[in-house]
Amino acid sequence: MKVGDSVSSPMTDTLSHCLANAAAAQPDETAFTFVDYSTDMGGVARTLTWRQLEGRVRLAAAGLRHAGAVGERVAVVAPQSLDYVVAFLAAACAGCVAVPLFPPSLPGHEDKLVAVLRDAATMFAVTTEGQRAFFTEFCATRGLSSGLRVITERQLRETAAHADETGRPRHPRPEDTAYLQYTSGSTRTPSGVEITHAGVCANARQALEAYELRTGRNCTVGWLPLYHDMGLVLAVAMPIVGCVPSVLMDPLAFIQQPVRWLRLLTRHPGALTAAPNFAYDYCVRRVQGEERTELALGSVTAMVNGSEPVRARTLERFQTAFAPVGMVRTILRPSYGLAEATVFVSASPAGEEPTVTSFDRDALGLGVARVAEPADGAAVAELVACGRPVGQELAIVDPVTSQLQEDGRVGEIWLRGPNIGRGYWGRSEQSEATFRATVHGDDPSDPANHWLRTGDLGMWHGKQLYVTGRLKDLVIIDGTNHYPHDIEETVQDAHPAIRPHHVAAFAVDTGDGERLVAVAEHRPDVTDPGPLIDEVTRSVRAAVATGHGVSVHDFVLAAPGTVPHTTSGKVARTACRERYMAGAWTADTHAQERTGSV
C-alpha cells in the first residue's frame, strides 16, 4: 500500500536564504538561547538575536570561502553551544559540506569520530578555542593531522575581516549538499547521508506543518545532541526555516538533572521538544517531590517520541506522573523518522491522544496485523501508532519481492519525497540499492519511480503507520519472526536487578539453527551480582518462554556500561552480538556474570 502525498516545489531556498529571511523579518528578536549549566547549577542563558546570528555566520562563512573550503567537507567538532550552531551554519552557508560531529571527549566514541573524519575526507575542522589544542593533539595521535586544518570560528571571522570578505552574502544553490548526516550505528563503517539544502528545508517545513509550529507562537526546546539528525533538525533547521526561537542545553546537563529540561519547557510556552523512550522514563524516576510540583507542562505544544519503537508504557508512565502539573495525552506525539529521510517522516495526528493497539503476537510474527481480543487469551504485542506521513509518500513493500503489501500486512517501509537524501557519501552501490529501489512492475530507469528502502518494518492499520522493528534485527527462530525490542522489554521487566534500557536480544547460529541470546546489564547499585545470577536467569527464561514462546539459549548478566550503545543512545544490537561472539562476556573476564547455555 502507498499513502501520503509528494509535495514538490521549485526548490529555490537554502538554509542561507532562510537565515537571511529570518534576520530581515525579526532582526532584534532572540533567535537562539543556550542555557549553560557548566558554570552555574541554575543555568546561565546565552543568546543571539537573528541579526547577531546572521552577522557571525556570514563572517565565518566568508572566512571559510577565503580559506578555500567551498565544496569541501568541513567537520564541526565542538561541544553543544551557540558556537556549534554558528559553525554548522557557516559551513553550510559558505557552500561547503558541513559534517556535524562531536568532540573526542565523548566517552566510548573516539573510534567512530576517527572513522567519520577519514570517510568524509574532511579538509577543515571547526572547533572552539577551548577545544582546539585538545582536538589537534587527538588528530596527531590518530594520524589525522595530514591535510586537516583545525580552525576556530573566531579565526574565520578575523580572516574574513582582514581579507575584506564582508560583502553581500553569497548563497549556495538549493541542490548543493548542505551537510553529511552520519548514521549512528557503531559497528559497520559509518555512512554519511548527503542532505541537500532543498532537502533539509523541505523536511523542516514538513515537521513544522505536522507539529503546527508558527512564528510568534512557538519555539523549540531541546537537549538532543546537534550531531544527531533529530537534534540538528529540531534545534537548528526548523527554527531557521520557520523563524521560531530555539532553546538549547547540553545532553550531559539533562543526564545530570533531567528536571532542567522540564523547567525549560515550563519557562517557554508553546514549545516543541523531542526525546527517546529512556528520557521520558528517566524523568519519571528522577524528577520527584518539589521538583515535580514546581513544573507547569500544560503550555507545551508537543513532546515528540521518535524511538524505535515508541513504548506504550513509557507514554502512560510519563503522562500519569506529570498529569498533576498540566501534562495531557494529546501533547505526546509518537513519530517516525530516519537520517536517510533527513529525519522527519510521520507523526500522530495533532490534538489526538496516542493510539495504542494490542496485536496478536503470534500473528504478528507471521507478518499479519490481527487485533488481540481479551477473550482470545493470546500473547499480545502493544504497538504505538506513528500517524501518517506529511509531504512525502510512504509504501509498505515486501522486502523480497518488492511488491506492495495490503493493509494489515507487515513489510518494509519505503519512502519518497523532496526530503529524501541524495545517497551515501562515496558509496555508489549502497546508494543505488537503498535510495533507488523500485516497486515490482515499475520502470527502474525512471527517477520518478525511485524509493528509499528504510530497512524498517511496519504496517498500515486503522489508517496509521505502526513500526514493528528493524529488518536486519529480526530474530527468526524455527521460521517465526520475533522482534528484539519486544523481547528486550520482557527481559527488562523480568527482574528488578536488570537495568532499564540496557538490554540486547539477538540471534546466533549454533549449528543447529538460529537461537536466542539476551544480554542485560545489572543495575549499578547491585554491587555483588553473583548471588543473583541464578535467580535473574530463571526469571528471564520463564518470562521470555511465557511471553514469546521461545527458549533463551544463553543469558548474560553483564556489568554496567558493557552493553554497547550508539552515539544517539540506542542499544547497538549488532555490536553487542559481535562482542558476545568474540567472548567479551566469557568466564575469563566476567566469571561472576556469565550463565551457561541450555
N, C-alpha and C positions, 0 to 999 in steps of 0.2 A: 504494500500500500504506500501511496505517496500523499503527503499532506503539506500545507503551507503555501506560501507564495514567494516568488523570487522578485525582490524589489531591486530594480536597476535604476541607475541614474547616469547622467553624463560624466560622472567621476571627475568633477572639477575641483575637488577640495583635497587638502592635505592637513596634517597637524599644524604645519606652519601657517596656512591660511586661517585655520580655526583659532589659533592663538592670536593672530593679528585682529581677527574679528572681535574676539572677547575683550582684548585690550582697548579697542576702539569703542566698544559698547559700554564697558564698565571700568574705565581706567583706574579709578581710585577705590573700587570695591576689593575686599580681600579675596584673593584667588586661592592661595594655598596656606594652610596652617600646619606646622609640625610641632607637636607637643613633646618636648624633650624631658624625659624623666631621669636622664643620666646624672644630672647635677642637682635636681630638686625632686624629692619624692612626690610632691604635689603636681609636678609638671610645669615647664616653662614654655609658653606658646611663642613660637617664632613665625612671622607671617610675611607674605609677599602679596602686594596688590597685583592686579592684572598688568598695569603699566610697568611695575618693577620687575615682574616675572619676564615680560617680553623684552625689557631692556637687557637683563642679564643673559637671556637666551640668545638674543641677536648678537651681542658682543662675543659670547663664547662660540657661537656658530661661525662668526667671521674669523675668529682665531683658528678654528679647525680648517676653514677653507684656505686661509693663508698658509697653514702648515701642510697643505697638500692632501687633506684627508677626504676630499669629496669622492664618493664612490667606494671608499674603503670601509672596512669593518672597524668600528670604534667601540671598545668594551667600556661599560660603566661598572667600575669596581669600587663601590663605596658603601658605607653604612646607610641605613634608611634615614633620609633627611631631605631638606629642601635642596641641598646641593645635588643629591641624586636626581631629583626631578629636573633641575636646570640642565645637568649634564646630559641626561637622556634626550630632552627636547632639543638641546643644542646640536647633538649629533644628528637627530632626525631632520631638523630644520635646515642644517647645513648641506643636506644632500649626501650625507654619509649613511652607513648602515649601522644603526645602534645595536649593541649586543648587551642587554641588561643582565648583569651578573651580581655576584655577592663578593664581599671581601674574603680573603683566605682565612680570616679569623672565625668563619662559620664552622663549628666543630663537625668533623667527620666528612666534609665535602671538599677537601682540598684537591683530591684526585679528579673530581668532576670539573672543578674550576680549570685545572690544567688541561683536561681533555677538551673542554669547550674552547679555550683560548687557542689551542692548536687546531681544532677542527675549523673554527671560523677564520683562522689565519689573520688575527687582528693585528692591525698596524699601529693603533693607538689605544691607550687605556687611560680613561679619565678617572681620577680618584680625588680624594680630599687632601688638604695639607697634612692632616694628622695621620693619614694612611699611606702617604706617598713613600716614605722611607721603608716602611714595613713591606709594602707590596713590591717595591723594587727589589728588596732582598729576597722575597719569596720567588720572584721571577728568576733571579740569578741562580738560586739553589735548585730550581726545577728546569733549568735550561731554556727559559723563555726570553732571555734578555735580547737575543739577536733579532733585530727587526721590529721590536716592540718598544714604542716610545711611551713612557709613563708621564702624564701631564696632569695638572690641576686646572680647575675652572678659572681660578684667578690668573694663572699664567696665560690661558687662552684669551681672557679679556684684555690683559696687558699687551699681548701680541697684536690683537686687533687694533687697539688704540694707537700703538706705535706704527703700525703699518697703514694707518688711515683706512681700515676696513670697516668703517662705521656708517656706511651709506644706507640706501634703501635696502630692505630685506630682499633676498633672492630666494624664492620659493622652489622647492623641488617639485617634480611632476607627480600627479596622483598615482601613476603606475609604477613609480620608483619604490624600491623596497625601503620601508621605514626602519625596520628592525628584524632581528632574528630572535624568535622566541624558542629557547631551548626547552625541550620536554624534560620532565622531572625524573624520568627513570634513572636508576642508579647503577645498572649493571651493563647494559649494552652501550656501544659507542653513542654518545649524545647526538641527537638530531636537532638541527635548528630549522624551525619553520619560517619561511620567508613571508613576512607580513607587509603588504604594501600600504602606502598612505591611504589609498582609497578603501582598502580592506578594513583597516582599523577604524577609519571614520564611519564606514557603513556599520560595523559591528557596534560601535559606541551608540549610534543612533537607534539600532535595533534594541539595545538594552535600555536606553533612555525611554523608548516607547513602551517596552514591556513593563518597566517598573514605574512608569508615569512620572518621570522627573521633569521639572520645569524651572526655568530661570527665575530667580527671585522667590521661589517657594521651597526649593530643596537643596540639599548638599549631600556629599558622600563622606562617610567616616570609616576609616579602616586601619588595620594593623597588618594585613597580609603583606608579605614581602613584595617589593616592587619588581623583583626579578621573576616573580611568578605571574602567569598570564592573567589570572583574575585580579591580583593586586595591581598590576600595571594598568589594566583597562578601567577598573573601578576607581582608582585613585588619581590617574593621570589623564587617560584618553577621554573617558566620559565627562569629567569636569571641563576639559578644554572644548570638546565638541559641543557640549550642552550649555556651556557658560554657567556652571554651577560651582560653588566653592568646594574645596577638598580639605578634609581634616585628617591628618596622618599621625600615627605613632609607630614606634619600633615594635616588631614582634616580640622581642625579649621583654619589653615593658609590659606587654599583655601577659606573657607567661609568669612574670614575677607577681603581678597583681591584676587578675582579669577584670576586677571591678573598674579599672581605669577605662577600659573600652566602653562599658555600660554607662559610666559617668559622662563620657564624651557624647554618647547618644542622647543622654538626658539634657546636656547643655546645648545641643544643636538640633532644634526641631526640624522635622521634615527630612531626616537623614536616611540614606540608603547605606547599608553595610552588608558584608558577606563574611562567612566563616564556615569551616568544615564541622562535621559532627563533634569532633573531640572538643572544640572550643565551646560549644553550647553546653556539653556535658561538664566541662571543666568549670564553667561559670556556676552551674547548679551546685557543684561540690564545694567550690571555694568562696563564693560570694554569699555570705550568711549574715544574719543578725542586722546590726545597724547599717552595715554596708549595703544591704539589700533594701532596707526601708527608705534610704535617702534617695533612691532612684525614682525616675518617672519616665517610663518607656511608652506611654500612650501616644506620644507625638512622633514616634519612629514611623517612617513611611514603609520600609521593607527591610527584613533581615533575611538575606539570601543564604540558602544552604545548598551548595553545589557538590556535595560529597558523592562518592561512588560506592554504594548507593546512599541516598538520604535515608536515615533510620527513623522509623515512626516513633520509637520510644524516646529518641533524642528530642524530637519535636514536642512530644507530650510532656516530658520531664521539664523542659525549659519553659513551656507555656504555663504549666502548673506552678512552677517555682516563682515565676515573676508576674503572675496574674494580679497579685495584690498591689503591684506598682504600675499597673496600666497595660501589661502585656496582653494582647488579644491574638487569637489564632490567625486572623487574616494578615497580620504583619509578617508571619513566617512564610517565605516564598521558596519552596523547593524548586531547584533549577538544574539544568543540564548544560554542559559545555565542555570544550576541549581546546587545546592550543592550536590544533590544525584548522579550527574554525575561528581563529583569533582568540575567542574564549566563549562568548555567549551563544547559545542555541535556543533554549526554550525555558519558560518559567510558568509556574502555576498561575492561574488567572488572578488578576488584581481584584481585591475585595472579597475573595473567596477563601474559605479555610482549606488547608491542605487536604487532598484526597488520599486516604489510606485504604487499601483493599487487601483482603486476605485471599490468597490464591492457594489452590491445592498444590502442595509441594511436589508430589509425585508427577502430576500432570505437567507442572512447570518444567520438571526435569526432562520431560519428553517434548518440550517446546510448545506446550499448549497452555493458554491462559484460561483456567477454569476457576471461577469463584468458589471458594470453600464455604459450604453451608455448615452452621454449627452442628446440625444433626448428623452430618456425614462422619464425624469423628476422624477425619483425615488430618494428617500433619499439614500445617499451613505455613506459608511464607508471606509475611506482611510487606507489601511494597508501597512506596510513596510515589504518586504521580508527579511528573515534572512538566505538566501543561502541554502547550503547543508551541511550535517554532514561530518566531517573529521575523519577517523579512527574508526568509530563506525556506527552501524546500527540504523535507525530511522523508526518507523512504525506509521501510523495513524490508530487507532483502535476504534471501537465503545465501549465506556466505560461500556455499559450494557451487550452486547452480546459477547464482546471480539473478534469480527470478524473484519478482515482487511477492511478498507474503500477504496473506489476508489478515484482517483484523483478528486479534486474539492469538496470533502465531508469533513465536519468538524468532527473531532473525537479527542480522547485523544492521546497525543504524548507518544509513548513508545520507550525505548532505550535499547540497549545492546552493550557492548564493554569492552575493558580492563580497561577503566577509571571509570566504574560504581562502586559506593561504595559497601561495603560488606553488609551493612544493618544499622539499627539504634541501637545505643549502648543500650543494656539492654532491647530491645523491640522486642522479637522474633515474636509475632503475627503481629505487624505492619510491621516488616521487610518482613515477608512471603508475606503479601498482596501487599506490594509496590515493593519489589525488585525481586520477583519470580513469576510474572504473566506469563500466557501462552496464546498465541493466540488460538482461538477456533479450536479444532481438533488436536492440538499438544499434545504430551505426557508430562504432568507436572512433571513426575519423572525424566526426562532427563534435567540436568542443562543447556545443550546447548539450550534448548527451553525457558529459563527464560528471562524475560524482566523487565525493570524498568518502573513502571507506574509513569509518572511525575505529573499527576494532571493538566497539562496544555492542553488546547485545541488548535488545529491547523489544517492545511490542506496543501496539495500539490497543487500548481497552477503554471504553467509555469516553471516546474522543480525546483521550490524553495519552501522553507517552509515559511508559514505565521502563526504566533502565534496569536490566536484570543482572548485568555483570560484564566482565571483560572476556572476549573470545579466547585470548591466549591464557587466561587464568582458570578456565573451566576445569573442574576435576571430574574426569569421566571414569567411572568405575562400574564394571560389568554392564557397559552400554548405557548407563544412566548418567545424565548431567547433574552435577552438584555445583552450586555457586559458592566459591570460597568465602565471600563475605558473610553468607548465611551461616556457614559452619563456624566461622570465627566468632560470630555473635553468640552462638550456642556455647562455644568453648569459654568465651569471656564470662558468661553468666553461670558457668558450671560450678565455680568455687570462688569464695571471696578473696583467696590469696592471689588470684590471677589479675594482672594489671590491665585495666581497660585500654583499648586501642593499641595494644602491643601484642597482637596475636596474628599468626600467619598460618593459613591452611593451604596445602598444595599436594600434588600427586607425585609419586616416584615410581619408576619402573623396577619391580622386584624380580623380573624374570618370569614371574607368574601373573603378569598383568599389572595394571596401574593400582596403586594402593595409596591410602590417605595418610599424610603426616601432618601433625599440628605442633607448632612451636609457640609457646606462650611465656612471656616474662612474668615473674612473680613481682608482687608489689615491692617497692623499695623499702617499706617498713618491715618486710619479712626478712629478718637478719639471718635466720638459720632455716633455710627451706628443706634441709634434709629430712626431718621427721614428717614433713607434709607431703613428700613426693608420692607415696603410695595412695594416700587419701585423695589428693588432687587428680592423680591419674585415673583412679576408679570413677571419680565424679565426671571427668571429661569423657571417658569412654562410654559411660552409661548415658550421658546427655546426648552425645552425638548418635549413638545407636538408636535411642528412642526418637529423637527429633528428625533424623535423616535416613535411618535405615541402613547405615553403613558403619563398618568397623574402623576404628583408628588403628592403623598399622603400627605407628610409633608416635609417642607423645614426648615432647621435651619441655621441661620446666626450666626456662632459661633465666640467666641473671639479668637484672635491669640494664637497659642500654645495649643489649646484644641483638635484638631484632631490628634489622635494617629498615630505615625509612628514607623516602625520597626527600629532596630539598623542600617540597611543598607539604611534608608531614604525613604522606600516605605510607602505609606499610608496603615495603618493596618485596613482593612475594617471590619474584624471580631471584633476587639477591639472597633472600632467605633460603630458598631451595638450594642455591649454589653453595651457600655456607654449610647447610646440612650435609649435602653430598660430599663436601670437602672435609667433613669431620670436625667442623668448628665446635660442635657440642658433644664431642666424644668423651669417653671416660677419662682420657688423658688430661683434658683441660677443665672439664666440668663434672667430675665424678659424682658430686653430690646432687646434680641436677638431671642427669640422664636417666631415662627409663628404658626398659627393654622393649622389644618388638613382640607382637603376637601373630 
